[in-house]
Amino acid sequence: MSKPVKSEAELIAMALAELKVHADAPDGMTISILRDGDSWEFRAKAEQATIDKPGYPEAVAMLVQIGDHLSKQYDVKG
């Protein structure tokens, strides 16, 4: 049975919504999706000033957990 399909923008929006609930993510963090065959995961990118802010490592760790959860539920569009 195949998983429901979402666009990258939809999945990133879902991740941002969950991050706001579970972590104190600093402004300036950009989330993208890295595909590998049929699987995918989130990637975080930021300028050094954002990386140095309190909460950034925790937000990235939470993003990994959110990605694990969402990638089991959804495929990425095309």
VEXFIMAR-912834 format. One record per atom (N, C-alpha, C): residue in one letter; atom name; x, y, z. Coordinates in steps of 0.001 Angstrom, whole numbers. Layout:
(pt A,CA,(X,Y,Z));
...
//
This chain:
(pt M,N,(848,-1183,0));
(pt M,CA,(0,0,0));
(pt M,C,(893,1245,0));
(pt S,N,(622,2159,-920));
(pt S,CA,(1460,3344,-1022));
(pt S,C,(1025,4415,-20));
(pt K,N,(1961,5292,272));
(pt K,CA,(1711,6374,1225));
(pt K,C,(1113,7562,483));
(pt P,N,(372,8401,1194));
(pt P,CA,(-112,9647,582));
(pt P,C,(1077,10493,125));
(pt V,N,(856,11302,-898));
(pt V,CA,(1920,12127,-1471));
(pt V,C,(1688,13587,-1098));
(pt K,N,(2762,14252,-676));
(pt K,CA,(2727,15678,-354));
(pt K,C,(3842,16384,-1127));
(pt S,N,(3655,17658,-1388));
(pt S,CA,(4717,18439,-2031));
(pt S,C,(5797,18770,-996));
(pt E,N,(6970,19167,-1492));
(pt E,CA,(8037,19571,-580));
(pt E,C,(7568,20727,304));
(pt A,N,(6880,21686,-286));
(pt A,CA,(6402,22846,479));
(pt A,C,(5441,22419,1591));
(pt E,N,(4553,21468,1284));
(pt E,CA,(3612,20987,2308));
(pt E,C,(4351,20299,3458));
(pt L,N,(5328,19460,3124));
(pt L,CA,(6075,18746,4155));
(pt L,C,(6907,19703,5002));
(pt I,N,(7522,20689,4366));
(pt I,CA,(8311,21672,5110));
(pt I,C,(7401,22498,6021));
(pt A,N,(6231,22863,5539));
(pt A,CA,(5273,23609,6372));
(pt A,C,(4846,22774,7579));
(pt M,N,(4626,21479,7363));
(pt M,CA,(4267,20587,8474));
(pt M,C,(5403,20524,9494));
(pt A,N,(6641,20440,9006));
(pt A,CA,(7799,20392,9905));
(pt A,C,(7930,21686,10702));
(pt L,N,(7754,22820,10045));
(pt L,CA,(7845,24105,10738));
(pt L,C,(6781,24232,11821));
(pt A,N,(5574,23767,11521));
(pt A,CA,(4488,23820,12507));
(pt A,C,(4833,22963,13725));
(pt E,N,(5368,21767,13488));
(pt E,CA,(5747,20902,14610));
(pt E,C,(6918,21482,15388));
(pt L,N,(7874,22076,14683));
(pt L,CA,(9020,22689,15368));
(pt L,C,(8566,23798,16305));
(pt K,N,(7606,24603,15877));
(pt K,CA,(7118,25699,16716));
(pt K,C,(6500,25174,18003));
(pt V,N,(5892,23985,17935));
(pt V,CA,(5262,23396,19115));
(pt V,C,(6305,22780,20051));
(pt H,N,(7303,22108,19479));
(pt H,CA,(8207,21277,20278));
(pt H,C,(9587,21863,20541));
(pt A,N,(10004,22874,19801));
(pt A,CA,(11357,23407,19977));
(pt A,C,(11341,24919,19815));
(pt D,N,(12348,25557,20384));
(pt D,CA,(12487,27000,20263));
(pt D,C,(13494,27282,19148));
(pt A,N,(13055,27060,17909));
(pt A,CA,(13939,27205,16752));
(pt A,C,(14222,28678,16487));
(pt P,N,(15494,29033,16332));
(pt P,CA,(15818,30427,16032));
(pt P,C,(15430,30794,14598));
(pt D,N,(15119,32071,14386));
(pt D,CA,(14851,32550,13032));
(pt D,C,(16120,32415,12199));
(pt G,N,(15952,32191,10912));
(pt G,CA,(17104,32113,10033));
(pt G,C,(17467,30704,9605));
(pt M,N,(16758,29709,10130));
(pt M,CA,(17010,28331,9747));
(pt M,C,(16175,28002,8508));
(pt T,N,(16820,27461,7484));
(pt T,CA,(16142,27068,6253));
(pt T,C,(16057,25548,6208));
(pt I,N,(14878,25044,5858));
(pt I,CA,(14676,23598,5777));
(pt I,C,(14482,23214,4316));
(pt S,N,(15176,22159,3922));
(pt S,CA,(14995,21610,2580));
(pt S,C,(14801,20101,2697));
(pt I,N,(14485,19476,1573));
(pt I,CA,(14290,18028,1544));
(pt I,C,(15359,17405,664));
(pt L,N,(15999,16385,1198));
(pt L,CA,(17005,15627,473));
(pt L,C,(16399,14272,125));
(pt R,N,(16350,13965,-1153));
(pt R,CA,(15777,12697,-1605));
(pt R,C,(16883,11683,-1862));
(pt D,N,(16541,10424,-1583));
(pt D,CA,(17464,9329,-1854));
(pt D,C,(16622,8138,-2312));
(pt G,N,(16455,8017,-3630));
(pt G,CA,(15587,6968,-4157));
(pt G,C,(14151,7218,-3745));
(pt D,N,(13558,6246,-3073));
(pt D,CA,(12180,6380,-2615));
(pt D,C,(12078,7047,-1240));
(pt S,N,(13193,7249,-575));
(pt S,CA,(13150,7858,753));
(pt S,C,(13558,9331,684));
(pt W,N,(13303,10036,1770));
(pt W,CA,(13662,11448,1855));
(pt W,C,(13884,11813,3306));
(pt E,N,(14568,12941,3514));
(pt E,CA,(14766,13474,4864));
(pt E,C,(14927,14987,4783));
(pt F,N,(14730,15627,5928));
(pt F,CA,(14904,17073,6005));
(pt F,C,(16373,17420,6201));
(pt R,N,(16752,18578,5705));
(pt R,CA,(18074,19151,5932));
(pt R,C,(17883,20584,6431));
(pt A,N,(18665,20967,7436));
(pt A,CA,(18626,22327,7967));
(pt A,C,(19884,23058,7514));
(pt K,N,(19713,24327,7185));
(pt K,CA,(20842,25164,6783));
(pt K,C,(20653,26536,7425));
(pt A,N,(21767,27146,7819));
(pt A,CA,(21689,28475,8433));
(pt A,C,(23051,29148,8372));
(pt E,N,(23027,30461,8497));
(pt E,CA,(24264,31231,8617));
(pt E,C,(24886,30914,9984));
(pt Q,N,(26172,31152,10118));
(pt Q,CA,(26870,30842,11373));
(pt Q,C,(26252,31568,12568));
(pt A,N,(25804,32798,12374));
(pt A,CA,(25200,33551,13484));
(pt A,C,(23952,32840,14012));
(pt T,N,(23175,32228,13129));
(pt T,CA,(21985,31475,13560));
(pt T,C,(22405,30178,14230));
(pt I,N,(23406,29510,13667));
(pt I,CA,(23894,28255,14241));
(pt I,C,(24381,28468,15671));
(pt D,N,(24955,29631,15935));
(pt D,CA,(25495,29941,17259));
(pt D,C,(24411,30300,18284));
(pt K,N,(23197,30520,17842));
(pt K,CA,(22122,30916,18763));
(pt K,C,(21689,29740,19630));
(pt P,N,(21239,30050,20867));
(pt P,CA,(20712,28995,21723));
(pt P,C,(19487,28346,21055));
(pt G,N,(19381,27056,21189));
(pt G,CA,(18223,26353,20658));
(pt G,C,(18423,25770,19278));
(pt Y,N,(19455,26218,18548));
(pt Y,CA,(19649,25709,17185));
(pt Y,C,(19940,24208,17162));
(pt P,N,(20899,23709,17966));
(pt P,CA,(21159,22255,17920));
(pt P,C,(19933,21423,18284));
(pt E,N,(19175,21901,19248));
(pt E,CA,(17968,21182,19655));
(pt E,C,(16926,21192,18543));
(pt A,N,(16813,22329,17842));
(pt A,CA,(15857,22428,16742));
(pt A,C,(16234,21480,15604));
(pt V,N,(17526,21368,15311));
(pt V,CA,(17972,20448,14259));
(pt V,C,(17694,19002,14668));
(pt A,N,(17974,18671,15919));
(pt A,CA,(17698,17314,16404));
(pt A,C,(16205,17004,16324));
(pt M,N,(15380,17975,16683));
(pt M,CA,(13930,17789,16603));
(pt M,C,(13498,17647,15148));
(pt L,N,(14106,18396,14247));
(pt L,CA,(13788,18314,12821));
(pt L,C,(14066,16903,12292));
(pt V,N,(15155,16298,12733));
(pt V,CA,(15478,14920,12327));
(pt V,C,(14376,13970,12789));
(pt Q,N,(13934,14120,14026));
(pt Q,CA,(12863,13265,14555));
(pt Q,C,(11564,13482,13782));
(pt I,N,(11234,14725,13496));
(pt I,CA,(10018,15035,12737));
(pt I,C,(10113,14420,11345));
(pt G,N,(11281,14531,10712));
(pt G,CA,(11482,13945,9392));
(pt G,C,(11330,12439,9397));
(pt D,N,(11871,11788,10424));
(pt D,CA,(11713,10329,10531));
(pt D,C,(10240,9962,10592));
(pt H,N,(9506,10703,11386));
(pt H,CA,(8074,10453,11569));
(pt H,C,(7288,10700,10275));
(pt L,N,(7521,11847,9639));
(pt L,CA,(6768,12201,8432));
(pt L,C,(7149,11341,7228));
(pt S,N,(8422,10948,7134));
(pt S,CA,(8844,10147,5972));
(pt S,C,(8240,8749,5999));
(pt K,N,(7827,8300,7177));
(pt K,CA,(7138,6999,7277));
(pt K,C,(5670,7128,6864));
(pt Q,N,(5144,8351,6903));
(pt Q,CA,(3736,8581,6591));
(pt Q,C,(3486,9084,5171));
(pt Y,N,(4467,9828,4600));
(pt Y,CA,(4229,10494,3308));
(pt Y,C,(5392,10287,2339));
(pt D,N,(5046,10241,1062));
(pt D,CA,(6024,10313,-5));
(pt D,C,(6051,11758,-494));
(pt V,N,(7134,12125,-1209));
(pt V,CA,(7272,13470,-1764));
(pt V,C,(6876,13437,-3242));
(pt K,N,(6117,14464,-3641));
(pt K,CA,(5734,14583,-5060));
(pt K,C,(6959,14663,-5939));
(pt G,N,(6883,13984,-7060));
(pt G,CA,(7743,13959,-8133));
(pt G,C,(9052,14438,-8284));
//
